[in-house]
């Protein structure tokens, strides 16, 4: 997606050789038109997979996951990071570290919204170390649902997350692959 690459170059702020701040594009502010285009792209890539639900982890993946679910005509379910008073006491839960937040959190997905009959498409904003992704994949597996693939807006190729998930035999479809942030320069892999 050339438009997405252009926006990353315009609005991305390199914090370090490992961290790219995309608050103006994905994580704090969202461009609805671009987000819907990303959803259409993911929907076209997984159109033949028989997806019955799109899942993501709150909060940065929700906008793109919503756009994808809308295009596929299926529900969106997101794993919560915070327990509420109304939380399902029997929710599927996994403890995961957050690379960008520097903390460990629990992600929870109610058993009411995912079942053995589901074919699930997991959509996320960025894959770096892949800890949150691996946690949600474990939840999907424990639910008995079939994971048909993982769509990520940005794959950071210089971190191990996507590689380790592909080693599990899971299909990953990135919209953009970033090879490096070294020297304060965004270098795309493609």
C-alpha positions in Angstrom: 0.0 0.0 0.0 1.9 3.0 -1.3 -0.4 5.5 0.3 0.2 3.9 3.7 4.0 4.0 3.2 3.8 7.7 2.3 1.8 8.4 5.4 4.3 6.5 7.6 7.1 8.5 6.1 5.2 11.8 6.6 3.8 11.2 10.1 6.0 8.5 11.7 8.4 9.6 14.4 11.4 7.5 15.0 11.9 7.2 18.8 14.9 4.8 18.6 16.2 2.0 16.3 13.5 -0.2 17.7 10.5 2.2 18.2 8.4 4.1 15.6 5.7 6.4 17.0 2.6 6.3 14.7 0.2 8.2 17.1 -0.9 10.5 14.3 -1.8 7.6 12.0 -2.8 4.5 14.0 -2.4 4.7 17.8 -4.0 8.0 18.9 -5.5 9.6 15.8 -7.1 7.6 13.0 -7.7 8.6 9.4 -11.1 7.0 8.6 -10.6 7.0 4.9 -7.2 5.4 5.0 -8.4 2.9 7.7 -11.3 1.8 5.5 -8.8 1.3 2.6 -6.7 -0.9 4.9 -9.8 -2.9 5.9 -10.7 -3.4 2.2 -7.1 -4.7 1.5 -7.3 -7.1 4.4 -10.7 -8.3 3.4 -9.6 -8.9 -0.2 -6.5 -10.9 1.0 -8.7 -13.1 3.2 -11.9 -13.2 1.1 -11.7 -16.9 0.4 -10.9 -18.0 4.0 -14.5 -18.2 5.2 -14.0 -15.7 8.0 -16.8 -15.7 10.6 -15.2 -13.3 13.1 -12.4 -10.7 13.1 -10.5 -10.4 16.4 -8.0 -7.9 17.8 -6.5 -6.7 21.0 -7.6 -3.4 22.4 -7.0 -0.6 21.6 -4.8 0.3 18.6 -6.0 -2.6 16.4 -9.7 -1.8 16.8 -10.1 0.7 14.0 -8.4 -1.4 11.3 -10.1 -4.6 12.6 -13.5 -2.8 12.5 -12.9 -1.7 8.9 -11.9 -5.3 8.0 -14.9 -6.8 9.7 -17.2 -4.3 8.0 -15.8 -5.2 4.6 -16.2 -9.0 5.3 -19.7 -8.5 6.8 -18.8 -10.3 10.1 -18.6 -9.3 13.8 -15.5 -7.8 15.3 -14.5 -9.0 18.8 -11.7 -7.5 20.7 -9.7 -8.9 23.6 -9.8 -6.5 26.6 -6.8 -5.5 28.5 -8.7 -4.4 31.6 -11.1 -6.4 33.7 -14.4 -4.6 34.3 -17.2 -5.3 36.8 -19.2 -6.8 33.9 -16.3 -9.1 32.7 -17.1 -12.7 32.0 -15.7 -14.6 35.0 -15.0 -17.6 32.6 -13.2 -15.5 30.0 -10.3 -16.9 28.1 -7.3 -15.1 29.5 -3.6 -14.8 28.8 -0.8 -12.7 30.4 1.3 -10.8 27.9 4.1 -8.3 28.0 3.7 -5.1 26.0 6.8 -4.0 24.0 5.8 -0.3 23.7 4.1 0.1 27.1 6.9 -1.8 29.0 4.4 -3.6 31.2 2.7 -7.0 31.5 -1.1 -7.1 31.1 -3.8 -9.7 30.9 -5.8 -10.0 27.7 -9.3 -11.4 28.0 -11.8 -12.6 25.5 -15.3 -13.8 26.5 -16.3 -17.3 25.5 -19.6 -15.8 24.5 -18.1 -14.3 21.4 -15.9 -17.0 20.0 -16.6 -20.7 19.5 -15.4 -23.9 17.8 -17.5 -23.1 14.8 -15.6 -19.9 14.1 -13.0 -19.1 11.5 -11.1 -16.2 12.9 -9.1 -13.5 11.3 -6.8 -11.7 13.7 -6.0 -8.1 12.7 -3.4 -6.0 14.5 -1.7 -2.6 14.0 2.0 -3.5 14.5 3.9 -6.7 15.1 7.2 -6.2 16.9 8.2 -8.9 19.4 4.8 -10.6 18.9 4.0 -11.1 22.6 0.4 -9.8 22.4 -0.2 -11.6 19.2 1.1 -14.9 20.6 -1.2 -14.4 23.6 -4.3 -13.8 21.5 -3.3 -16.8 19.3 -3.3 -19.0 22.4 -6.7 -17.7 23.4 -8.1 -18.5 19.9 -6.6 -22.0 20.0 -8.1 -22.6 23.5 -11.5 -21.5 22.2 -11.4 -24.2 19.6 -11.9 -21.7 16.8 -9.8 -21.9 13.6 -7.3 -19.1 13.1 -7.3 -18.5 9.3 -4.5 -15.8 9.5 -3.1 -12.7 10.9 -3.3 -9.4 9.1 -1.0 -6.6 10.4 -0.7 -3.0 9.3 3.0 -2.9 9.9 5.5 -5.7 10.3 8.8 -4.7 11.9 11.1 -7.2 10.2 14.0 -6.5 12.4 12.1 -7.8 15.5 11.3 -11.5 15.9 7.6 -11.4 16.3 6.4 -12.2 12.8 9.1 -14.8 12.2 8.2 -16.7 15.4 4.5 -16.7 14.5 5.2 -17.9 10.9 7.3 -20.7 12.4 4.1 -21.9 14.1 2.6 -22.3 10.6 0.4 -19.2 10.8 -0.1 -17.0 7.7 0.8 -13.4 8.3 -0.3 -10.7 5.8 1.4 -7.3 6.5 0.3 -4.2 4.6 3.8 -2.7 5.0 7.1 -4.3 6.1 9.7 -2.1 7.8 13.2 -3.4 7.5 15.0 -0.9 9.7 14.8 2.3 11.7 18.5 2.7 12.0 20.1 6.1 11.7 16.7 7.8 12.1 15.6 6.5 8.6 12.6 4.4 7.9 13.6 1.6 5.4 10.9 -0.5 3.9 11.5 -4.2 3.2 9.6 -4.3 -0.1 
